Amino acid sequence: MNLKKLEQIEAKLKKIGYSPYLQEAHGILFCAIDDKHGEPILDSVSQITIPSKIIKHMYFNGQVPVYNDFDSTEDLIVFIKEKYPIQEKD
């Protein structure tokens, strides 16, 4: 578990408009997009862990978990921006 790197990812995601939440006890960074009321949009929630040198990203397609591995924070951020684009809140 690499909390320092998760904290860096959390800061980058906040800076570009996402709503990350770091659960330090388990080493999981949850990432979501909030609606206009500040609640996470259901299909925008995913989680990030770093059990070793590889960054693991997991999201659900229906009830099926989908896993992706990334070598760098930059690759992870690019994927999240493509998968979960931030749109204007009405």
TORKOL-265137 format. One record per residue: residue number from 1; x, y, z of N, C-alpha, C in turn; residue in three letters; chain. Coordinates in Angstrom, 2 decimals, always signed. Example, Ala and Ser with C-alpha at 12.3 -4.5 7.8 and 13.67 -1.06 7.14 Angstrom:
<nodes>
> seq | n_X | n_Y | n_Z | ca_X | ca_Y | ca_Z | c_X | c_Y | c_Z | type | mol
> 1 | +13.19 | -5.69 | +7.80 | +12.30 | -4.50 | +7.80 | +13.20 | -3.30 | +7.80 | Ala | A $
> 2 | +12.85 | -2.25 | +7.08 | +13.67 | -1.06 | +7.14 | +12.90 | +0.03 | +7.87 | Ser | A $
</nodes>
This chain:
<nodes>
> seq | n_X | n_Y | n_Z | ca_X | ca_Y | ca_Z | c_X | c_Y | c_Z | type | mol
> 1 | +0.86 | -1.18 | +0.00 | +0.00 | +0.00 | +0.00 | +0.90 | +1.23 | +0.00 | Met | A $
> 2 | +0.60 | +2.15 | -0.88 | +1.42 | +3.35 | -1.05 | +0.56 | +4.59 | -0.84 | Asn | A $
> 3 | +0.37 | +4.99 | +0.41 | -0.52 | +6.12 | +0.73 | -0.02 | +7.44 | +0.15 | Leu | A $
> 4 | +1.29 | +7.64 | +0.14 | +1.83 | +8.90 | -0.38 | +1.45 | +9.08 | -1.85 | Lys | A $
> 5 | +1.57 | +8.02 | -2.64 | +1.23 | +8.11 | -4.06 | -0.29 | +8.27 | -4.23 | Lys | A $
> 6 | -1.07 | +7.59 | -3.40 | -2.53 | +7.76 | -3.46 | -2.92 | +9.20 | -3.13 | Leu | A $
> 7 | -2.24 | +9.80 | -2.16 | -2.51 | +11.20 | -1.81 | -2.16 | +12.13 | -2.97 | Glu | A $
> 8 | -1.09 | +11.83 | -3.71 | -0.73 | +12.64 | -4.87 | -1.79 | +12.51 | -5.96 | Gln | A $
> 9 | -2.28 | +11.29 | -6.19 | -3.33 | +11.06 | -7.18 | -4.60 | +11.79 | -6.76 | Ile | A $
> 10 | -4.92 | +11.71 | -5.45 | -6.10 | +12.40 | -4.92 | -6.03 | +13.90 | -5.21 | Glu | A $
> 11 | -4.88 | +14.50 | -4.97 | -4.71 | +15.94 | -5.20 | -4.87 | +16.29 | -6.68 | Ala | A $
> 12 | -4.31 | +15.46 | -7.56 | -4.44 | +15.72 | -9.00 | -5.89 | +15.60 | -9.45 | Lys | A $
> 13 | -6.61 | +14.60 | -8.95 | -8.01 | +14.42 | -9.33 | -8.87 | +15.58 | -8.83 | Leu | A $
> 14 | -8.62 | +16.04 | -7.61 | -9.36 | +17.20 | -7.08 | -9.11 | +18.43 | -7.94 | Lys | A $
> 15 | -7.87 | +18.61 | -8.33 | -7.49 | +19.80 | -9.11 | -8.23 | +19.88 | -10.44 | Lys | A $
> 16 | -8.53 | +18.72 | -11.04 | -9.20 | +18.73 | -12.35 | -10.71 | +18.53 | -12.24 | Ile | A $
> 17 | -11.25 | +18.53 | -11.00 | -12.69 | +18.57 | -10.84 | -13.39 | +17.30 | -10.37 | Gly | A $
> 18 | -12.63 | +16.26 | -10.07 | -13.24 | +15.03 | -9.57 | -13.38 | +15.12 | -8.05 | Tyr | A $
> 19 | -14.13 | +14.18 | -7.46 | -14.34 | +14.16 | -6.01 | -13.77 | +12.87 | -5.43 | Ser | A $
> 20 | -12.45 | +12.84 | -5.22 | -11.84 | +11.63 | -4.66 | -12.00 | +11.58 | -3.14 | Pro | A $
> 21 | -11.98 | +10.36 | -2.62 | -12.04 | +10.15 | -1.18 | -11.04 | +9.05 | -0.83 | Tyr | A $
> 22 | -10.06 | +9.37 | -0.01 | -9.03 | +8.41 | +0.37 | -9.41 | +7.71 | +1.67 | Leu | A $
> 23 | -9.52 | +6.40 | +1.59 | -9.77 | +5.58 | +2.77 | -8.42 | +5.02 | +3.21 | Gln | A $
> 24 | -7.75 | +5.74 | +4.08 | -6.37 | +5.42 | +4.45 | -6.22 | +4.06 | +5.11 | Glu | A $
> 25 | -7.18 | +3.65 | +5.91 | -7.07 | +2.38 | +6.64 | -6.94 | +1.18 | +5.69 | Ala | A $
> 26 | -7.56 | +1.28 | +4.53 | -7.54 | +0.17 | +3.58 | -6.70 | +0.46 | +2.34 | His | A $
> 27 | -6.18 | +1.67 | +2.24 | -5.36 | +2.04 | +1.09 | -6.14 | +2.07 | -0.21 | Gly | A $
> 28 | -7.35 | +2.62 | -0.14 | -8.21 | +2.70 | -1.33 | -8.58 | +4.16 | -1.56 | Ile | A $
> 29 | -8.42 | +4.59 | -2.80 | -8.84 | +5.92 | -3.20 | -10.08 | +5.76 | -4.08 | Leu | A $
> 30 | -11.20 | +6.26 | -3.61 | -12.43 | +6.24 | -4.39 | -12.48 | +7.52 | -5.21 | Phe | A $
> 31 | -12.93 | +7.41 | -6.44 | -13.01 | +8.56 | -7.32 | -14.42 | +8.62 | -7.89 | Cys | A $
> 32 | -15.00 | +9.82 | -7.93 | -16.35 | +9.98 | -8.46 | -16.52 | +11.39 | -9.01 | Ala | A $
> 33 | -17.62 | +11.57 | -9.70 | -18.04 | +12.90 | -10.14 | -19.31 | +13.21 | -9.35 | Ile | A $
> 34 | -19.35 | +14.38 | -8.73 | -20.54 | +14.77 | -7.96 | -21.58 | +15.42 | -8.86 | Asp | A $
> 35 | -22.86 | +15.23 | -8.50 | -23.93 | +15.94 | -9.21 | -24.05 | +17.34 | -8.62 | Asp | A $
> 36 | -25.05 | +18.08 | -9.05 | -25.18 | +19.48 | -8.61 | -25.50 | +19.60 | -7.12 | Lys | A $
> 37 | -25.89 | +18.51 | -6.48 | -26.19 | +18.52 | -5.05 | -25.03 | +18.00 | -4.20 | His | A $
> 38 | -23.91 | +17.68 | -4.87 | -22.74 | +17.19 | -4.15 | -22.75 | +15.70 | -3.89 | Gly | A $
> 39 | -23.67 | +14.99 | -4.50 | -23.76 | +13.53 | -4.34 | -23.04 | +12.86 | -5.52 | Glu | A $
> 40 | -22.35 | +11.73 | -5.27 | -21.66 | +11.06 | -6.37 | -22.65 | +10.50 | -7.40 | Pro | A $
> 41 | -22.34 | +10.68 | -8.66 | -23.14 | +10.10 | -9.74 | -22.81 | +8.61 | -9.79 | Ile | A $
> 42 | -23.83 | +7.78 | -9.74 | -23.66 | +6.33 | -9.58 | -22.67 | +5.72 | -10.56 | Leu | A $
> 43 | -22.79 | +5.99 | -11.83 | -21.92 | +5.35 | -12.82 | -20.54 | +6.00 | -12.95 | Asp | A $
> 44 | -20.21 | +6.90 | -12.04 | -18.91 | +7.57 | -12.13 | -17.96 | +7.15 | -11.01 | Ser | A $
> 45 | -18.37 | +6.20 | -10.19 | -17.56 | +5.80 | -9.03 | -16.59 | +4.68 | -9.42 | Val | A $
> 46 | -15.34 | +4.85 | -9.03 | -14.34 | +3.81 | -9.24 | -13.37 | +3.84 | -8.06 | Ser | A $
> 47 | -12.48 | +2.85 | -8.02 | -11.51 | +2.83 | -6.93 | -10.12 | +2.56 | -7.45 | Gln | A $
> 48 | -9.15 | +3.10 | -6.73 | -7.74 | +3.00 | -7.11 | -6.97 | +2.45 | -5.91 | Ile | A $
> 49 | -6.13 | +1.46 | -6.18 | -5.24 | +0.92 | -5.15 | -3.84 | +0.78 | -5.75 | Thr | A $
> 50 | -2.86 | +0.73 | -4.89 | -1.48 | +0.53 | -5.33 | -0.86 | -0.56 | -4.44 | Ile | A $
> 51 | -1.15 | -1.84 | -4.73 | -0.62 | -2.91 | -3.89 | +0.87 | -3.17 | -4.11 | Pro | A $
> 52 | +1.40 | -2.75 | -5.27 | +2.82 | -2.91 | -5.57 | +3.25 | -1.71 | -6.41 | Ser | A $
> 53 | +4.04 | -1.90 | -7.42 | +4.46 | -0.79 | -8.28 | +3.40 | -0.44 | -9.32 | Lys | A $
> 54 | +2.45 | -1.31 | -9.53 | +1.39 | -1.12 | -10.51 | +0.19 | -0.44 | -9.84 | Ile | A $
> 55 | -0.39 | +0.55 | -10.52 | -1.60 | +1.22 | -10.04 | -2.80 | +0.44 | -10.55 | Ile | A $
> 56 | -3.67 | +0.00 | -9.66 | -4.84 | -0.79 | -10.02 | -6.08 | +0.10 | -9.97 | Lys | A $
> 57 | -6.87 | +0.05 | -11.03 | -8.10 | +0.82 | -11.11 | -9.25 | -0.16 | -11.32 | His | A $
> 58 | -10.34 | +0.00 | -10.57 | -11.47 | -0.90 | -10.69 | -12.76 | -0.10 | -10.75 | Met | A $
> 59 | -13.64 | -0.49 | -11.68 | -14.96 | +0.10 | -11.77 | -15.93 | -1.01 | -12.13 | Tyr | A $
> 60 | -17.21 | -0.71 | -12.06 | -18.21 | -1.73 | -12.36 | -18.89 | -1.46 | -13.69 | Phe | A $
> 61 | -19.09 | -2.53 | -14.46 | -19.89 | -2.52 | -15.66 | -21.13 | -3.34 | -15.31 | Asn | A $
> 62 | -22.18 | -2.65 | -14.88 | -23.33 | -3.36 | -14.29 | -22.89 | -3.88 | -12.93 | Gly | A $
> 63 | -22.94 | -5.20 | -12.76 | -22.47 | -5.80 | -11.51 | -21.14 | -6.51 | -11.67 | Gln | A $
> 64 | -20.53 | -6.36 | -12.83 | -19.27 | -7.03 | -13.12 | -18.11 | -6.06 | -12.90 | Val | A $
> 65 | -17.17 | -6.40 | -12.02 | -16.01 | -5.52 | -11.83 | -15.06 | -5.60 | -13.02 | Pro | A $
> 66 | -14.54 | -4.44 | -13.41 | -13.58 | -4.35 | -14.51 | -12.28 | -3.78 | -13.93 | Val | A $
> 67 | -11.18 | -4.46 | -14.19 | -9.89 | -4.06 | -13.63 | -8.96 | -3.57 | -14.73 | Tyr | A $
> 68 | -8.20 | -2.52 | -14.43 | -7.18 | -2.00 | -15.32 | -5.92 | -1.75 | -14.50 | Asn | A $
> 69 | -4.77 | -2.01 | -15.09 | -3.49 | -1.74 | -14.45 | -2.78 | -0.63 | -15.20 | Asp | A $
> 70 | -2.11 | +0.25 | -14.45 | -1.40 | +1.37 | -15.04 | +0.00 | +1.46 | -14.46 | Phe | A $
> 71 | +0.95 | +1.81 | -15.32 | +2.33 | +1.97 | -14.89 | +2.61 | +3.35 | -14.31 | Asp | A $
> 72 | +1.78 | +4.34 | -14.72 | +2.05 | +5.71 | -14.27 | +0.75 | +6.41 | -13.87 | Ser | A $
> 73 | +0.91 | +7.41 | -13.04 | -0.22 | +8.24 | -12.63 | -0.81 | +8.96 | -13.84 | Thr | A $
> 74 | +0.04 | +9.41 | -14.73 | -0.42 | +10.13 | -15.91 | -1.35 | +9.27 | -16.77 | Glu | A $
> 75 | -0.97 | +8.00 | -16.98 | -1.81 | +7.08 | -17.76 | -3.16 | +6.86 | -17.07 | Asp | A $
> 76 | -3.15 | +6.73 | -15.76 | -4.38 | +6.57 | -14.99 | -5.29 | +7.78 | -15.15 | Leu | A $
> 77 | -4.74 | +8.98 | -15.02 | -5.52 | +10.21 | -15.13 | -6.13 | +10.34 | -16.53 | Ile | A $
> 78 | -5.36 | +10.03 | -17.55 | -5.87 | +10.08 | -18.93 | -7.06 | +9.13 | -19.08 | Val | A $
> 79 | -6.93 | +7.91 | -18.54 | -8.01 | +6.93 | -18.62 | -9.26 | +7.44 | -17.90 | Phe | A $
> 80 | -9.11 | +7.96 | -16.69 | -10.25 | +8.45 | -15.93 | -10.93 | +9.60 | -16.66 | Ile | A $
> 81 | -10.16 | +10.51 | -17.23 | -10.74 | +11.64 | -17.96 | -11.52 | +11.17 | -19.19 | Lys | A $
> 82 | -11.04 | +10.11 | -19.85 | -11.75 | +9.56 | -21.01 | -12.99 | +8.78 | -20.60 | Glu | A $
> 83 | -12.87 | +7.98 | -19.55 | -13.97 | +7.11 | -19.09 | -15.06 | +7.92 | -18.40 | Lys | A $
> 84 | -14.66 | +8.92 | -17.62 | -15.61 | +9.72 | -16.84 | -15.41 | +11.21 | -17.12 | Tyr | A $
> 85 | -15.79 | +11.68 | -18.29 | -15.62 | +13.11 | -18.58 | -16.50 | +13.98 | -17.67 | Pro | A $
> 86 | -15.94 | +15.06 | -17.21 | -16.69 | +15.98 | -16.36 | -17.52 | +16.91 | -17.26 | Ile | A $
> 87 | -18.81 | +17.01 | -16.94 | -19.69 | +17.86 | -17.72 | -20.26 | +18.95 | -16.81 | Gln | A $
> 88 | -20.78 | +19.99 | -17.42 | -21.36 | +21.09 | -16.66 | -22.51 | +20.58 | -15.80 | Glu | A $
> 89 | -22.60 | +21.10 | -14.57 | -23.70 | +20.76 | -13.67 | -24.83 | +21.74 | -13.89 | Lys | A $
> 90 | -26.03 | +21.21 | -14.13 | -27.19 | +22.07 | -14.37 | -27.70 | +22.67 | -13.08 | Asp | A $
</nodes>
